[in-house]
Amino acid sequence: IIAANAGCIPFFKGGLQGCARSMPTSGALDLVAKKKKIPVFVTPTGWKFFGNLMDSGDEKYFPGKPVYTPFLCGEESFGTGSNHVREKDGMWAVLAWLQILASKNKDESKPLVSVEEITKAHWKEYGRNYYCRYDYEGVDADKANEMMEGLKAKCAELKGKDMKGMKVESAVNFEYNDPVDSSVSSNQGINIIFTDGSRIVFRLSGTGSAGATIRLYLEKFEKPSGDLDGSQFEVVKPLAELALEISDLPKLTGRDAPTVIT
């Protein structure tokens, strides 16, 4: 939503030159970038990948590369920022939203335009990406890795498959080729994309003494003409059932429910 309304933020008056999200993050940004013809990058989780894009074209770091600033980026954990700092900036995000609200409420004689109204207007233009994350914490690391290896092996056979009324467009073990420093980051998560824009993503987060955390990301895309007022937790349930079926997560880990749903 910030990208769609970037023109009202003074720093972005000249237009965004680039934007980015981590792979597990909702693809809602992609829809805005496509309509506004802004380069969009899908990176692994980790702010350092955004930092390279911010420094692209800088004579001190990456001379001769394309310049993607002014730049906007964010991750699904709500971290948001721009090229003024190489880290997420909560205060900046709050100020960006206050600027958006101010731009929608210039006439004091009219009723206040709220965040909810701005959000719903955005959905009516771009559609809604119903999005949810299931965390399975403290999973035996060997079992978690076995599940991920099984998913990697299944990727090739999933492409083109019809599953619960949806067709798989692609299924890959995500790999990122950094356009700035040419580094390659492999094994960044399983990304299953359906032809309607919906997704299932599996990623391991940490394998410490308490075990691994399996993060399951679920995203169901609804067109602007569709039902935009549902509960994300209910809308993604069929995707969750399908994800558990594909991964054999309950059988391999012994878990019949996630630790946390967000």
C-alpha positions as CSV (number, residue, x, y, z in Angstrom):
1,I,0.0,0.0,0.0
2,I,2.9,2.3,0.7
3,A,4.3,1.6,-2.8
4,A,0.9,2.3,-4.4
5,N,0.7,5.7,-2.6
6,A,4.4,6.6,-2.7
7,G,3.8,9.7,-4.7
8,C,2.4,11.5,-1.7
9,I,5.6,11.0,0.3
10,P,8.1,13.8,-0.4
11,F,11.2,11.5,-0.7
12,F,9.4,9.6,-3.4
13,K,7.9,12.6,-5.3
14,G,10.1,11.7,-8.4
15,G,8.9,8.1,-8.3
16,L,10.2,4.9,-7.0
17,Q,13.1,3.4,-9.0
18,G,13.0,0.0,-7.3
19,C,11.2,-2.1,-4.7
20,A,11.8,-5.5,-3.1
21,R,10.3,-8.1,-0.8
22,S,11.6,-11.3,0.7
23,M,10.4,-14.5,-1.1
24,P,8.0,-15.6,1.7
25,T,6.4,-12.1,1.9
26,S,3.0,-11.6,0.2
27,G,3.2,-10.9,-3.6
28,A,0.9,-7.9,-3.2
29,L,3.9,-5.7,-3.9
30,D,4.4,-7.3,-7.3
31,L,0.9,-6.3,-8.4
32,V,1.6,-2.6,-7.6
33,A,5.1,-2.7,-9.2
34,K,3.7,-4.3,-12.4
35,K,1.0,-1.6,-12.8
36,K,3.4,1.2,-12.0
37,K,6.3,-0.3,-14.1
38,I,8.7,-0.3,-11.1
39,P,11.5,-2.9,-11.0
40,V,10.6,-5.4,-8.2
41,F,13.1,-7.9,-6.7
42,V,12.3,-11.1,-4.7
43,T,15.1,-11.8,-2.3
44,P,15.9,-14.4,0.3
45,T,14.9,-13.5,3.9
46,G,17.5,-11.1,5.4
47,W,18.0,-7.4,5.2
48,K,21.5,-7.6,3.7
49,F,19.9,-8.5,0.3
50,F,18.0,-5.2,0.3
51,G,21.2,-3.4,1.3
52,N,22.9,-4.5,-2.0
53,L,20.0,-3.1,-4.0
54,M,20.1,0.1,-2.1
55,D,23.8,0.5,-2.9
56,S,23.5,-0.5,-6.6
57,G,25.1,2.2,-8.8
58,D,26.9,3.8,-5.8
59,E,30.5,4.7,-7.0
60,K,31.9,3.6,-3.6
61,Y,30.3,0.1,-3.6
62,F,28.9,-1.0,-6.9
63,P,29.9,1.4,-9.7
64,G,28.5,0.8,-13.1
65,K,25.4,-1.0,-11.9
66,P,21.8,0.2,-12.4
67,V,20.5,2.6,-9.7
68,Y,17.3,1.5,-7.9
69,T,16.9,4.4,-5.5
70,P,14.6,5.9,-4.3
71,F,13.9,2.4,-3.1
72,L,11.2,0.7,-0.9
73,C,11.5,-2.7,0.7
74,G,9.9,-4.9,3.4
75,E,9.5,-8.4,4.9
76,E,6.5,-10.3,6.1
77,S,7.5,-9.7,9.7
78,F,6.4,-6.1,9.1
79,G,9.9,-4.7,8.7
80,T,9.8,-1.9,6.3
81,G,12.3,0.7,5.1
82,S,13.9,2.7,2.3
83,N,17.4,3.6,1.2
84,H,18.0,6.1,4.0
85,V,19.0,3.3,6.3
86,R,20.2,-0.3,5.7
87,E,17.8,-1.7,8.2
88,K,14.1,-1.9,9.0
89,D,12.8,1.4,10.4
90,G,9.5,1.3,12.3
91,M,9.4,5.0,12.9
92,W,9.9,5.7,9.2
93,A,7.0,3.3,8.3
94,V,4.7,5.1,10.8
95,L,5.6,8.5,9.3
96,A,5.1,7.1,5.8
97,W,1.6,6.0,6.8
98,L,0.8,9.3,8.5
99,Q,1.8,11.1,5.2
100,I,-0.5,8.8,3.3
101,L,-3.4,9.5,5.7
102,A,-2.7,13.3,5.5
103,S,-2.8,13.2,1.7
104,K,-6.2,11.5,1.8
105,N,-7.6,14.0,4.4
106,K,-6.8,17.4,3.0
107,D,-10.4,18.7,3.2
108,E,-11.2,19.1,6.9
109,S,-14.9,19.5,6.1
110,K,-15.2,15.9,4.9
111,P,-15.3,12.7,7.0
112,L,-11.9,11.2,8.0
113,V,-10.5,8.7,5.5
114,S,-9.2,5.8,7.7
115,V,-6.5,3.2,7.2
116,E,-9.3,0.6,6.8
117,E,-10.8,2.7,3.9
118,I,-7.4,3.1,2.2
119,T,-6.8,-0.6,2.5
120,K,-10.2,-1.6,1.1
121,A,-9.8,0.9,-1.8
122,H,-6.4,-0.8,-2.5
123,W,-8.0,-4.2,-2.6
124,K,-10.7,-3.0,-5.0
125,E,-7.9,-1.8,-7.4
126,Y,-5.3,-4.6,-7.0
127,G,-7.2,-7.5,-5.4
128,R,-6.5,-8.9,-2.0
129,N,-3.7,-11.3,-1.0
130,Y,-5.1,-13.3,1.9
131,Y,-2.0,-14.2,3.8
132,C,-1.1,-16.3,6.9
133,R,1.9,-18.0,8.5
134,Y,1.9,-21.3,10.4
135,D,5.0,-21.8,12.7
136,Y,5.9,-25.2,13.9
137,E,8.5,-24.6,16.6
138,G,11.0,-27.0,18.3
139,V,10.7,-29.6,15.6
140,D,13.4,-32.3,15.5
141,A,16.0,-30.9,13.1
142,D,16.6,-34.2,11.3
143,K,12.8,-34.6,10.7
144,A,12.5,-31.0,9.5
145,N,15.4,-31.5,7.1
146,E,13.9,-34.8,5.9
147,M,10.6,-33.0,5.1
148,M,12.5,-30.2,3.2
149,E,14.5,-32.8,1.2
150,G,11.3,-34.6,0.3
151,L,9.7,-31.3,-0.9
152,K,12.8,-30.6,-3.1
153,A,12.4,-34.0,-4.7
154,K,8.7,-33.4,-5.4
155,C,9.1,-29.9,-7.0
156,A,9.5,-31.3,-10.6
157,E,6.5,-33.5,-10.4
158,L,4.2,-30.8,-8.9
159,K,4.5,-28.4,-11.9
160,G,1.3,-28.5,-14.0
161,K,-0.5,-30.6,-11.5
162,D,-4.2,-29.9,-10.7
163,M,-4.7,-29.9,-6.9
164,K,-8.0,-29.0,-5.1
165,G,-9.2,-27.0,-8.1
166,M,-6.0,-25.1,-8.6
167,K,-3.2,-25.7,-11.1
168,V,0.5,-25.5,-10.0
169,E,2.4,-23.0,-12.2
170,S,5.8,-23.6,-10.7
171,A,7.4,-25.4,-7.7
172,V,11.0,-24.6,-7.0
173,N,13.7,-24.7,-4.3
174,F,14.2,-20.9,-4.3
175,E,17.6,-19.6,-5.4
176,Y,18.6,-15.9,-5.6
177,N,21.1,-14.6,-8.1
178,D,22.0,-11.2,-6.7
179,P,21.8,-8.6,-9.6
180,V,24.3,-6.3,-7.8
181,D,27.2,-8.4,-6.5
182,S,26.4,-11.6,-8.6
183,S,26.4,-13.8,-5.5
184,V,24.1,-16.9,-5.5
185,S,22.0,-17.9,-2.5
186,S,20.6,-21.4,-2.8
187,N,18.2,-23.5,-0.7
188,Q,16.2,-20.5,0.4
189,G,12.8,-22.3,0.8
190,I,10.3,-24.2,-1.3
191,N,8.0,-21.9,-3.3
192,I,4.9,-23.4,-4.9
193,I,3.0,-21.0,-7.1
194,F,-0.5,-21.6,-8.6
195,T,-1.8,-20.1,-11.8
196,D,-4.3,-17.9,-9.9
197,G,-1.5,-16.2,-8.0
198,S,-1.9,-18.2,-4.8
199,R,1.2,-19.7,-3.1
200,I,2.5,-22.2,-0.5
201,V,6.0,-21.6,0.9
202,F,8.0,-23.8,3.2
203,R,11.1,-22.5,5.0
204,L,13.3,-23.6,7.9
205,S,14.3,-21.0,10.4
206,G,17.0,-22.0,12.9
207,T,18.2,-25.4,13.9
208,G,19.4,-24.7,17.5
209,S,19.5,-26.9,20.5
210,A,15.7,-26.6,20.8
211,G,15.2,-27.9,17.3
212,A,14.1,-26.3,14.1
213,T,11.2,-24.0,13.3
214,I,9.2,-24.9,10.1
215,R,7.5,-21.8,8.7
216,L,4.6,-22.5,6.4
217,Y,3.4,-19.4,4.5
218,L,0.0,-19.5,2.8
219,E,-1.3,-16.9,0.3
220,K,-4.6,-16.9,-1.5
221,F,-5.2,-14.3,-4.2
222,E,-8.6,-12.8,-4.7
223,K,-9.3,-10.6,-7.7
224,P,-10.8,-7.1,-7.2
225,S,-14.2,-8.5,-8.3
226,G,-14.1,-11.3,-5.8
227,D,-14.9,-11.6,-2.0
228,L,-12.5,-9.1,-0.4
229,D,-14.0,-9.2,3.2
230,G,-13.2,-12.7,4.4
231,S,-11.1,-13.8,7.3
232,Q,-7.6,-14.7,6.1
233,F,-7.4,-17.5,8.6
234,E,-10.5,-19.2,7.1
235,V,-9.6,-18.4,3.4
236,V,-6.2,-20.0,3.6
237,K,-7.4,-23.2,5.3
238,P,-7.8,-25.2,2.1
239,L,-4.2,-24.2,1.2
240,A,-3.0,-25.3,4.6
241,E,-4.6,-28.7,4.1
242,L,-3.0,-29.1,0.7
243,A,0.4,-28.0,2.1
244,L,0.3,-30.6,4.8
245,E,-0.7,-33.2,2.3
246,I,2.1,-32.3,-0.1
247,S,4.8,-32.1,2.6
248,D,3.8,-35.1,4.9
249,L,4.5,-32.6,7.8
250,P,2.2,-34.3,10.3
251,K,3.6,-37.8,9.6
252,L,7.2,-36.7,9.6
253,T,7.2,-34.4,12.6
254,G,4.4,-35.8,14.7
255,R,2.8,-32.4,14.8
256,D,-1.0,-32.1,14.3
257,A,-1.2,-28.3,14.7
258,P,1.1,-25.3,14.4
259,T,2.6,-23.7,17.5
260,V,1.7,-20.2,16.4
261,I,-0.6,-18.8,13.6
262,T,-0.1,-15.2,12.5
